[in-house]
Amino acid sequence: MSTPFPTQSTSSSPKHRTTPSTAEAVGRARVARGTRGPVSQSPSPTEGMFSEPFHKKWGRRLITIPALFLITAIYGALLPILALYGMIRDLASGRKTLPLVRFHTYIFSVLLIQCLGLMLLQASWFYSLLMSPERRAQVHLSIEIFFIPKTIALAEIIYGMNIEMENEDCCAPGPVLLFSRHASILDTIMPIKLLGQSLGMGMRIVQKAELLWNPVVDVASYRMPRAFVKRGTGNAERQAAHMQHLLKGITDNQALVVFPEGSRFSPEKKAKIVAKLSDSNPIAAERAKQLGHVLPVRPAGACALINARPDIDVVFLAHTGLEGANRLEDFVGGALYKQKVRIKFWRVPASEIPQDEQARIDWLHQEWSKVDKWIAENKS
């Protein structure tokens, strides 16, 4: 069986290793044994790209892009006043860490970074226009790894947040399915920072459709493979097909990132899910009650991906410390100040994932309960 919680972690980048990592050895051994299913001889990083009608895309962008620059300009002009007011409020309330000052500084910094990011994305489009699709994809990957994680880097600087990773090297080589906990506004881009910067991996991410109203997410998602799902549509098969589309052309240097809870965790959301399951699936409701820090996994999407590529290993990502960034109000309160963010990865080889559908669902819930247990043991 897999070892979900290795006792040792490694921090060296693959390009500096003198001997193969455990993940690499496992990957090579599986290929040698012929356990992988049929894979395209020349997988292309340009396959599986997101697309939508021209009028819909540009109708949205004509609103969101000017709005981003306008809001940033207004916020920048008001920042001295907001910072002074925040400092007075903080000191009057005895909050020496100045959470309001940090909040306004962070929000303006993120807005400014997003404006710069849009300009960088546009410049890269012109720069790579005459390149081959593969070379263009590499340029966009480099920009994504450089730019997207800056939002988290700003939180590290402004809030003094500290990130500790364990066993991230198990994610390479790919391709892998990465099932991540979802507890924060920030953790949707965390895999790009963690694996992009440390391992140089590209992320194919499943996100909610509402994020397309963020112009940076919108534009970047036409450069790197993404899938956007609409929650609550009642059409699970169509949403699963959107997710499976990301598996087309996935390469050995990529991970497909899914947040199998479907929504950010909160005790209120968990209570609603338990109440709903109590009527339709008492066994699932009882299983959900036992989870203290995560929502129960929604198996339909995750199993659809495994069914589509049963030869791909699955990596689980557990983290704690970002609970204070669940909502915008949490930033106002300074919940991230001096926060230690702990992150853990573990990999399950494809050969150890059950083939039977119900057994696979049970296995998924068991692994997810390990995420919950790890959070309980490591929560700050």
C-alpha positions in Angstrom: 0.0 0.0 0.0 1.0 3.7 -0.3 2.7 5.5 2.5 0.6 8.6 3.0 2.8 10.3 5.6 6.5 9.7 4.8 8.7 10.4 7.7 11.3 12.2 5.7 11.0 15.1 3.2 13.4 16.3 0.6 13.8 19.8 -0.6 16.3 19.5 -3.4 15.2 20.4 -6.9 15.4 17.6 -9.5 17.9 19.5 -11.5 20.4 19.3 -8.6 20.0 15.6 -7.8 22.8 13.2 -8.2 20.6 10.1 -7.7 17.0 9.6 -8.8 14.3 10.5 -6.2 11.9 7.8 -4.9 9.1 9.3 -7.1 11.3 9.1 -10.2 12.4 5.5 -9.4 8.7 4.5 -8.9 7.7 6.2 -12.2 10.5 4.6 -14.2 9.8 1.2 -12.7 6.2 1.4 -13.6 7.0 2.3 -17.2 9.5 -0.5 -17.4 6.8 -3.0 -16.2 4.4 -1.7 -18.8 1.8 -0.7 -16.3 1.0 2.6 -18.0 -1.9 2.7 -20.3 -1.6 3.9 -23.9 -0.1 7.4 -24.0 0.2 9.7 -27.0 3.7 9.3 -28.6 4.0 13.1 -28.7 1.9 14.7 -26.0 1.4 18.4 -26.6 1.1 21.0 -23.9 -1.2 23.0 -26.2 -4.0 20.3 -26.1 -6.8 20.6 -23.6 -6.9 24.4 -23.9 -10.0 26.3 -22.6 -12.2 28.0 -25.2 -15.5 29.8 -25.4 -17.4 31.9 -28.0 -15.6 35.1 -29.1 -18.4 37.4 -28.2 -18.8 35.9 -24.7 -15.0 36.2 -24.0 -14.6 39.7 -25.2 -17.9 40.9 -23.9 -16.6 40.0 -20.4 -13.1 41.4 -20.9 -14.4 44.8 -22.1 -15.9 45.1 -18.6 -13.3 43.4 -16.4 -10.0 44.8 -17.9 -10.9 48.5 -17.8 -12.5 48.0 -14.4 -9.3 46.5 -13.0 -7.2 49.4 -14.1 -9.7 51.9 -12.9 -10.2 50.3 -9.5 -6.4 50.1 -9.1 -5.9 53.8 -9.9 -8.7 54.9 -7.5 -7.4 52.6 -4.7 -3.8 53.9 -5.2 -5.0 57.5 -5.0 -6.9 56.8 -1.8 -4.2 54.5 -0.3 -2.5 57.3 1.9 -5.8 58.2 3.4 -6.9 54.6 3.9 -3.6 53.7 5.5 -3.7 56.7 7.8 -7.3 56.0 8.8 -6.4 52.3 9.3 -3.4 53.2 11.5 -5.6 55.4 13.7 -8.2 52.7 14.0 -5.6 50.0 14.8 -3.8 52.0 17.4 -7.0 53.2 19.0 -8.1 49.6 19.3 -4.8 48.5 20.7 -3.9 46.4 17.6 -0.2 47.0 17.4 0.2 44.6 14.4 -1.7 47.2 12.4 -4.0 44.7 10.5 -6.0 47.5 8.7 -2.8 49.1 7.4 -1.6 45.7 6.2 -4.9 44.9 4.6 -5.1 48.1 2.5 -1.4 47.7 1.6 -2.0 44.1 0.5 -5.1 44.8 -1.5 -3.5 47.6 -3.4 -0.3 45.5 -4.0 -2.4 42.6 -5.4 -4.4 45.0 -7.7 -1.1 46.5 -8.9 0.5 43.1 -9.5 -2.6 42.1 -11.5 -2.3 45.1 -13.7 1.3 44.4 -14.3 0.5 40.8 -14.9 -2.0 41.7 -17.6 0.6 43.8 -19.4 3.2 41.1 -19.1 0.7 38.5 -20.6 0.0 40.8 -23.5 3.7 41.4 -24.1 4.4 37.7 -24.0 1.7 37.1 -26.6 3.4 39.4 -29.1 6.8 38.0 -28.1 5.8 34.4 -28.7 3.5 35.0 -31.7 5.9 33.4 -34.3 7.1 30.6 -32.1 6.1 26.9 -32.3 3.2 25.9 -30.1 5.5 23.9 -27.8 8.0 26.8 -27.4 5.1 29.3 -26.9 3.7 27.0 -24.2 7.1 27.0 -22.4 7.2 30.8 -22.5 3.7 31.1 -21.0 4.6 28.5 -18.3 7.7 30.5 -17.4 5.6 33.7 -17.0 2.9 31.8 -15.0 5.6 30.4 -12.6 7.1 33.9 -12.3 4.0 36.0 -12.0 1.1 34.1 -10.5 2.8 33.2 -7.2 3.5 36.8 -6.5 0.1 37.1 -4.8 1.3 34.6 -2.2 4.7 36.2 -2.0 3.1 39.5 -1.1 1.2 37.8 1.8 4.5 36.4 3.0 6.1 39.9 3.0 3.2 42.0 4.2 1.8 39.6 6.8 5.1 37.8 7.7 3.6 34.5 6.6 5.9 31.5 6.6 5.5 28.4 4.3 6.9 25.0 5.1 6.6 22.2 2.6 7.1 18.5 3.1 7.7 15.8 0.4 6.9 18.0 -2.6 9.4 16.0 -4.7 6.9 13.1 -4.8 4.9 15.0 -7.4 7.6 14.5 -10.0 7.7 12.9 -12.5 4.3 13.6 -13.9 1.7 13.5 -15.2 -0.2 13.3 -11.9 -3.6 14.0 -10.6 -3.3 16.5 -7.7 -6.2 16.5 -5.3 -5.8 19.5 -3.0 -7.6 20.8 0.1 -9.6 24.0 -0.5 -9.8 26.3 2.6 -8.7 29.7 1.3 -8.8 32.3 -1.3 -5.1 31.8 -1.7 -4.8 28.0 -2.0 -6.2 27.9 -5.6 -2.9 29.3 -6.8 -0.7 27.5 -4.2 0.1 24.5 -6.5 1.6 26.9 -9.1 3.9 28.4 -6.4 4.8 25.1 -4.7 5.4 22.9 -7.8 6.0 25.4 -10.5 8.8 27.2 -8.6 10.3 24.2 -6.9 9.9 21.5 -9.7 9.2 23.6 -12.8 5.9 21.8 -13.4 2.9 23.2 -15.3 -0.5 23.1 -13.7 -3.7 22.2 -15.5 -6.3 23.5 -13.0 -10.0 22.9 -12.6 -11.6 26.1 -11.3 -15.1 27.5 -10.8 -16.5 29.5 -13.7 -16.9 32.6 -11.6 -13.2 33.1 -11.6 -13.3 34.1 -15.3 -14.4 37.5 -14.0 -10.9 38.0 -12.7 -9.2 39.3 -15.9 -5.8 37.8 -15.1 -7.3 34.4 -14.6 -9.3 34.9 -17.8 -6.4 35.9 -20.0 -3.9 33.4 -18.4 -6.4 30.6 -18.9 -6.1 31.0 -22.7 -2.4 30.4 -22.4 -2.3 27.4 -20.1 -4.8 24.5 -20.0 -7.7 25.2 -17.6 -11.2 23.9 -17.1 -14.0 26.0 -15.6 -17.0 24.2 -14.1 -20.4 25.7 -13.1 -21.5 24.5 -9.7 -25.1 23.6 -9.1 -26.0 23.0 -12.8 -27.2 19.5 -12.1 -25.3 18.2 -15.1 -22.5 16.2 -13.6 -21.6 14.4 -16.8 -21.0 17.7 -18.7 -18.9 19.1 -15.9 -16.9 15.8 -15.7 -16.3 16.1 -19.5 -14.9 19.6 -19.0 -12.5 18.2 -16.5 -11.5 15.2 -18.6 -10.7 17.6 -21.5 -7.7 18.7 -19.5 -6.1 15.2 -19.8 -5.6 15.7 -23.5 -2.0 16.1 -24.2 -0.9 16.2 -20.5 2.8 15.8 -20.3 5.4 14.3 -17.9 6.0 17.9 -16.6 2.4 18.6 -15.7 -0.1 18.0 -13.0 -3.9 18.2 -13.2 -5.1 20.1 -10.1 -8.6 19.4 -8.7 -10.2 20.6 -5.5 -12.5 17.6 -4.8 -14.4 19.3 -2.0 -15.9 21.6 -4.6 -16.0 24.6 -2.3 -13.9 26.3 0.5 -14.4 24.6 3.9 -16.4 26.2 6.6 -18.3 24.5 9.5 -21.6 26.0 8.1 -21.1 24.4 4.7 -20.2 21.1 6.3 -23.4 21.2 8.4 -25.5 21.8 5.3 -23.9 18.9 3.4 -24.4 16.6 6.3 -28.1 17.6 6.6 -28.6 17.0 2.9 -26.8 13.7 2.9 -28.8 12.5 5.9 -31.9 12.1 3.7 -30.3 10.7 0.6 -27.2 8.8 1.8 -27.0 8.1 5.6 -23.7 6.3 5.2 -22.1 9.2 3.5 -23.6 11.6 6.0 -22.1 9.6 8.9 -18.7 9.6 7.1 -19.0 13.4 6.6 -19.7 14.0 10.3 -16.4 12.4 11.2 -14.5 15.1 9.2 -13.4 18.1 11.3 -11.4 20.2 8.9 -12.4 19.4 5.4 -15.7 19.0 3.5 -16.5 15.5 2.2 -15.0 14.8 -1.2 -17.3 14.9 -4.2 -16.2 11.7 -5.9 -17.9 12.2 -9.3 -15.3 14.5 -10.8 -12.3 12.8 -9.2 -13.4 9.3 -10.3 -14.1 10.6 -13.8 -10.5 11.7 -14.1 -9.2 8.5 -12.8 -11.4 6.5 -15.1 -10.2 8.5 -18.1 -6.5 7.9 -17.2 -6.2 4.9 -14.9 -2.5 4.9 -15.6 -1.8 8.2 -13.8 -0.7 8.4 -10.2 -2.7 10.5 -7.7 -1.0 13.0 -5.3 -2.8 14.4 -2.3 -2.1 17.9 -1.0 -3.0 18.7 2.6 -2.3 22.1 4.2 -3.1 24.1 7.2 -2.5 27.7 8.2 -4.5 29.4 5.4 -7.8 29.1 7.2 -7.4 32.8 8.1 -7.7 33.7 4.4 -11.1 32.0 3.8 -12.9 35.3 3.2 -11.9 38.9 2.5 -13.0 39.9 6.0 -10.3 37.6 7.4 -7.6 39.7 5.8 -9.1 42.8 7.5 -8.7 41.1 10.8 -5.1 40.2 10.2 -5.6 36.4 10.6 -2.5 35.7 8.4 -0.1 37.7 10.5 3.0 35.6 11.4 1.0 32.5 10.3 2.9 29.3 9.7 1.5 27.5 6.7 2.3 23.7 6.7 2.0 21.7 3.5 2.2 18.0 3.0 2.1 15.9 -0.2 1.9 12.1 -0.7 1.6 10.0 -3.8 -0.5 6.9 -4.5 0.7 4.8 -7.5 -2.0 4.0 -10.1 -1.4 0.3 -9.5 -2.7 0.7 -5.9 -5.9 2.5 -6.8 -8.9 0.1 -6.8 -10.4 -0.8 -10.2 -14.0 -1.4 -8.9 -16.0 1.8 -9.0 -17.4 1.5 -5.4 -14.1 0.4 -4.0 -12.5 3.4 -5.7 -14.9 5.8 -4.1 -14.3 4.2 -0.7 -10.5 4.5 -1.3 -11.0 8.2 -2.2 -12.9 8.9 1.0 -10.2 7.0 3.0 -7.4 9.1 1.6 -9.4 12.2 2.2 -9.9 11.3 5.8 -6.0 11.1 6.0 -6.0 14.8 4.8 -8.4 15.6 7.7 -6.3 13.7 10.2 -3.1 15.4 9.1 -4.6 18.8 9.4 -5.8 18.0 13.0 -2.3 16.9 13.9 -0.5 19.9 12.4 -3.0 22.8 12.7 -1.4 26.0 14.2 
